[in-house]
């Protein structure tokens, strides 16, 4: 495979990270960390836990699909394990021309679904019944579709291309016939019209002061570190990403937490996001297909997931999760929800372990 060709016949075909291979004329140099070196030189020799050959190959997206947006990926995911609330502040000057691009800053909050939803057809439909997202825009003017392009842009051909690619290359990906109706409802390159049903407008004329108040904390909101230039004709939307973590685990039911979050986000008792779950449970223990099913752009071949049963060298969930965040490629660090899903799974496992140890100790009291 061309992904494992390095220009040296002695190395071609080996599962190596290309950034660590340096071919110079007739010789090749390899970068190797001390941990891997110790494993390879040990007696008996041991395969490093984080080596690609230890079932850590996740696959590669073709070049034309490497700019897939978070929403395009979500429409193609086998599993949906989180919902989003996006809160945007329209910081455009009150007297600005109506047609001028608006300056949006805010945050996106990812919070876990109590039950993972499993696709029965793909792509997921963008309609009033989809457990996808909710958006609140705060400002003096109602948001226009084009104001939300930087956050919710979807390209029909990209969705089709990703579906076809993962169906052909992703292990365990559903071989459904593509839902042409759902696909045709997507725009060529714009915000899906039905997304606007999930967008609420909260009128406010003092947005900068409200933004400063709502984002006050120990750290300055990143959007304030470098203000957009007033004359910038294409200001981008700056989002800080947050996640809801279940710290106490069993003290508050998941549906109560979700209802509270929505009420706080919208300032109203009326629900703004309706979450529907699938009829079957998806195991998050010892399930290597879970993360590839949720994040096809991060695991495009459906391999390299967590807790692979056939790994020659054991690799814990926590260690692999941290390693993926430390990779030179920023895909995992920049992903909207990967880090929060990982954090919630780790938290639940810690709670389950604590409960198990407590029960065991009581058995012997």
C-alpha positions in Angstrom: 0.0 0.0 0.0 1.3 3.4 -0.9 0.8 4.7 2.7 3.7 2.4 3.8 6.1 3.1 1.0 9.2 5.0 2.2 11.6 4.8 -0.7 13.7 2.1 0.9 13.0 -1.5 -0.1 14.1 -2.8 3.3 11.4 -0.6 5.0 8.6 -0.6 2.4 5.5 -2.4 3.6 6.3 -2.0 7.3 3.9 -0.2 9.5 5.9 2.9 10.4 5.0 6.6 10.9 6.3 8.5 7.9 7.4 11.4 10.0 9.9 9.1 11.7 11.5 7.7 8.5 14.3 9.7 6.9 15.7 8.1 3.7 19.0 9.6 2.5 20.6 8.2 -0.6 21.4 4.6 0.1 20.6 4.7 3.9 17.6 5.2 6.0 17.4 6.7 9.5 14.5 6.0 11.9 13.4 8.1 14.9 12.7 5.9 17.8 11.8 6.8 21.4 13.4 5.3 24.4 10.3 3.3 25.4 10.0 1.6 22.0 13.8 1.0 21.9 13.7 -0.7 25.2 10.9 -2.9 24.1 12.6 -3.9 20.8 16.0 -4.6 22.5 14.5 -6.5 25.4 15.0 -10.2 25.9 12.6 -11.6 24.7 11.8 -8.9 22.2 8.5 -7.1 22.7 6.3 -5.2 20.3 5.9 -1.6 21.6 2.3 -1.0 22.8 1.9 2.2 20.8 3.5 0.8 17.6 1.3 0.9 14.5 1.9 -2.8 14.1 0.2 -3.4 17.4 -3.3 -2.9 15.8 -2.9 0.9 16.0 -3.3 1.6 12.2 -6.4 3.9 11.9 -6.3 4.4 8.2 -6.1 7.4 5.9 -8.6 9.6 4.2 -8.0 10.5 0.6 -6.8 14.1 0.0 -10.2 15.3 -1.3 -11.9 14.3 2.0 -9.4 15.7 4.5 -11.4 18.9 4.8 -14.6 17.2 6.0 -16.4 19.4 8.5 -17.6 18.2 11.9 -21.3 18.2 10.7 -20.5 16.3 7.5 -18.7 13.7 9.6 -21.7 13.5 12.0 -24.1 12.9 9.1 -22.1 9.8 8.1 -21.4 8.4 11.6 -22.7 4.9 12.5 -23.2 6.0 16.1 -24.2 9.3 17.7 -23.0 9.6 21.3 -23.3 13.3 21.9 -25.5 16.3 21.3 -24.4 19.9 20.8 -25.5 23.2 22.0 -23.8 26.1 20.1 -24.1 29.6 21.7 -23.1 32.4 19.4 -22.7 36.1 20.2 -23.2 38.5 17.3 -20.5 41.1 18.0 -21.0 43.1 14.8 -21.2 46.8 15.4 -24.8 47.9 15.8 -24.6 50.4 13.0 -22.9 48.1 10.5 -24.4 47.7 7.1 -27.0 44.9 6.9 -25.1 43.0 4.2 -21.8 43.1 6.0 -20.5 39.7 7.2 -21.1 39.3 10.9 -18.5 38.7 13.6 -19.6 35.7 15.7 -17.9 34.4 18.8 -19.1 31.9 21.4 -18.8 28.3 22.5 -20.0 24.9 21.6 -20.9 22.4 24.3 -20.8 18.7 23.7 -22.7 16.5 26.2 -23.2 12.8 26.2 -26.4 11.0 25.3 -27.5 8.5 27.9 -27.9 5.9 25.1 -25.9 5.8 21.9 -28.0 6.2 18.8 -27.3 3.7 16.1 -28.0 4.6 12.4 -30.6 2.6 10.6 -30.0 4.5 7.3 -27.3 6.9 6.2 -26.7 9.7 5.9 -28.5 10.9 9.0 -31.4 13.1 8.0 -31.3 16.8 8.9 -34.8 17.3 10.1 -36.9 18.2 13.1 -36.5 14.6 14.5 -32.7 14.4 14.3 -30.8 14.4 17.6 -28.1 16.6 16.2 -27.7 20.1 17.6 -29.3 23.3 18.9 -28.0 26.8 18.4 -28.7 30.1 20.2 -27.7 33.3 18.6 -27.5 36.4 20.8 -27.5 39.8 19.2 -29.5 42.7 17.9 -30.4 41.0 14.6 -31.9 37.7 13.6 -29.3 35.4 12.2 -29.2 34.7 8.5 -28.3 31.3 7.0 -25.1 32.7 5.6 -24.1 33.9 9.0 -23.8 30.3 10.2 -21.8 28.9 7.3 -18.5 28.8 9.3 -20.2 26.5 11.9 -22.8 24.4 10.0 -21.7 24.3 6.4 -22.5 21.0 4.6 -21.4 20.0 1.1 -23.5 17.2 -0.5 -20.7 15.8 -2.6 -18.4 15.6 0.5 -21.0 13.7 2.4 -21.5 11.3 -0.6 -17.8 10.9 -1.0 -17.2 10.1 2.7 -20.1 7.6 2.7 -18.8 5.8 -0.3 -15.2 5.8 1.0 -16.0 4.4 4.5 -18.4 1.8 3.0 -15.6 0.6 0.8 -12.7 0.8 3.3 -14.1 1.0 6.9 -14.3 -2.3 8.8 -17.8 -2.8 10.3 -19.3 0.2 8.6 -23.0 -0.4 7.7 -23.5 -1.4 4.1 -26.9 0.4 3.9 -28.0 1.6 0.5 -27.4 5.4 0.7 -30.6 7.3 1.6 -30.9 9.4 -1.6 -33.8 11.4 -0.1 -31.7 12.5 2.9 -28.6 13.1 0.7 -30.6 15.1 -1.9 -31.9 17.3 0.9 -28.4 18.5 1.7 -27.1 21.7 0.0 -24.3 21.7 -2.5 -22.2 24.0 -0.3 -24.2 25.8 2.4 -26.1 25.5 5.7 -28.9 23.0 5.4 -32.2 24.9 5.5 -33.7 22.6 8.1 -30.8 23.4 10.5 -32.5 26.8 11.0 -35.3 25.1 12.8 -32.7 24.4 15.6 -31.6 28.0 15.7 -33.0 30.4 18.3 -32.5 34.1 18.4 -32.2 36.0 21.7 -32.4 39.8 21.1 -29.8 41.8 23.0 -28.3 45.2 22.2 -25.3 45.0 24.6 -23.7 41.9 23.3 -20.0 42.7 24.0 -20.7 43.2 27.7 -22.9 40.1 27.9 -20.2 38.1 26.1 -17.6 39.3 28.6 -19.9 38.4 31.5 -20.9 35.0 30.3 -17.3 34.0 29.4 -15.7 35.4 32.5 -13.5 32.8 34.3 -10.0 31.8 35.3 -8.9 31.9 31.7 -9.7 34.6 29.1 -11.9 33.3 26.3 -9.6 32.6 23.3 -11.7 34.8 21.0 -10.7 37.9 23.0 -7.0 37.3 22.7 -7.0 38.6 19.1 -9.9 40.7 18.1 -11.1 40.6 14.5 -10.1 43.5 12.4 -13.0 45.9 11.8 -12.3 46.0 8.1 -11.9 42.3 7.7 -14.4 41.4 4.9 -14.4 37.7 5.9 -14.5 37.5 9.7 -14.5 34.0 11.0 -16.6 32.5 13.7 -14.5 31.7 16.8 -15.8 28.9 19.0 -14.4 27.6 22.3 -15.3 23.9 22.8 -16.7 22.6 26.1 -18.0 19.3 27.3 -20.4 18.1 30.0 -18.7 15.7 32.4 -20.6 13.4 34.8 -18.5 14.0 37.9 -20.7 12.2 40.4 -22.1 9.6 38.0 -25.2 8.4 39.8 -26.3 11.4 41.8 -28.3 13.0 39.0 -30.0 11.1 36.2 -28.7 11.9 32.7 -32.1 13.1 31.5 -32.3 15.6 34.4 -28.8 16.9 33.7 -29.7 17.4 30.0 -32.9 19.2 30.9 -31.1 21.5 33.3 -28.4 22.3 30.7 -30.9 23.2 28.1 -32.9 25.4 30.4 -29.7 27.2 31.4 -28.6 27.6 27.8 -31.9 29.0 26.5 -33.1 30.8 29.6 -36.5 29.2 29.2 -38.4 26.1 30.5 -39.3 25.2 27.0 -37.1 22.4 25.7 -34.9 23.5 22.8 -33.4 20.1 21.9 -35.3 16.8 21.8 -33.0 13.8 22.1 -34.2 10.4 20.7 -32.2 7.2 21.2 -31.9 4.0 19.3 -33.7 0.8 20.4 -30.5 -1.1 21.1 -27.6 -0.6 23.5 -24.0 -0.1 22.4 -21.4 -1.4 24.7 -18.6 1.0 25.6 -16.5 -1.6 27.4 -14.2 -3.8 25.2 -15.8 -2.5 22.0 -13.1 -1.7 19.4 -15.8 -0.6 16.9 -17.2 2.2 19.1 -14.9 5.1 18.3 -14.6 4.2 14.6 -18.4 4.1 14.5 -18.6 7.6 16.1 -15.7 9.3 14.3 -15.2 7.9 10.7 -12.7 10.7 9.9 -10.5 9.8 12.8 -10.7 6.0 12.1 -11.4 5.9 8.4 -10.5 2.2 8.0 -12.5 1.2 11.1 -9.3 -0.2 12.7 -7.1 1.0 15.5 -9.9 1.4 18.0 -9.7 1.0 21.7 -9.2 -2.3 23.6 -8.5 -4.5 20.6 -8.7 -8.1 21.8 -5.9 -9.4 19.5 -3.3 -6.8 20.3 0.1 -8.6 20.9 0.9 -6.0 23.6 -1.9 -4.8 25.9 -2.8 -1.1 25.6 -5.1 0.5 28.1 -8.0 2.8 27.2 -6.5 5.7 29.1 -3.0 5.4 27.6 -4.3 5.1 24.0 -6.6 8.1 24.5 -3.7 10.3 25.7 -1.4 9.1 22.9 -3.9 10.1 20.2 -4.1 13.6 21.7 -0.3 13.8 21.7 0.1 12.9 18.0 1.7 15.5 15.7 -1.4 15.6 13.6 -4.0 17.8 15.3 -7.2 15.9 14.3 -7.9 14.5 17.7 -7.1 17.7 19.6 -9.2 19.8 17.4 -12.2 17.5 17.2 -15.5 18.9 18.6 -16.3 16.0 20.9 -13.6 13.3 20.9 -11.9 14.5 24.1 -15.3 14.9 25.9 -16.5 11.4 25.0 -13.2 10.0 26.2 -13.4 11.9 29.5 -17.0 10.7 30.1 -16.1 7.1 29.5 -13.1 7.3 31.8 -15.2 8.9 34.5 -17.9 6.3 34.2 -15.4 3.5 34.5 -13.8 5.1 37.6 -17.3 5.3 39.2 -18.1 1.7 38.2 -14.7 0.5 39.6 -15.4 2.4 42.9 -18.9 0.8 43.1 -17.4 -2.6 42.5 -14.7 -2.3 45.1 -17.3 -1.0 47.6 -19.6 -4.0 47.0 -16.6 -6.4 47.3 -15.5 -4.9 50.6 -19.0 -5.1 52.0 -19.2 -8.8 51.1 -16.4 -9.4 53.7 -17.6 -7.1 56.5 
